[in-house]
Structures are given as structure tokens and as C-alpha cells.
Amino acid sequence: GHALRRASGAILLAGAAGGSGPLRRRAEIAGLAGEIEQQDAALGAVRAALAGSEARLIELERAAAASATNADQLRETARMAAARREDSARAV
């Protein structure tokens, strides 16, 4: 059957075909508790992977910014070298 877990921790079970005595309800609750633990563990793993991805993204963004700065500096150096060459060619 289906279950609904309230914020208070109460678990409401949808009636399933067949008997729904207290033993069946306890078994369903125990099964659902196991599923909740598995889902919580999976959620923890996803959160850890997300945190790792976010950290890697920050590293890559910093590296990209540093590369962009270096590229700008190299372009400026190349522009200045070309200007000096042109000045030297005019002087000759």
C-alpha cells in the first residue's frame, strides 16, 4: 500500500486489499521505516556529491578567471611588442 508521512512523524497507511490488522500495519510500518532509511542514505550521498561538485565548480571558475587574466596580460604584451617593432621599423 501507499503511505503518507506527516511532519509530526505520524505515518498514515492507505488501506490495501486484504486484512489490515495490527500485525500487518506494524509490518508495513517497519517496511516503510526501512525504505525511509534507504532514501535518507541516498539523499545523504546525493548531497555529498552535490557539495563535491560545487567545490569543483568553484575551483574551475577560479582557474578560468586566472586564465582569462593571463590571456589579457599576454595580449597586452603582444600588442606592446608589435608597437615596438613598428616603431623600430619606422626609425630605420
Buried (B, 14 or more C-beta within 10 A) or exposed (E): EEBEEEEEEEBEBEEEEEEBEEEBBEEBEEEBEEEEEEEEEEEEEEEEEEEEEEEEEEEEEEEEEEEEEEEEEEEEEEEEEEEEEEEEEEEE
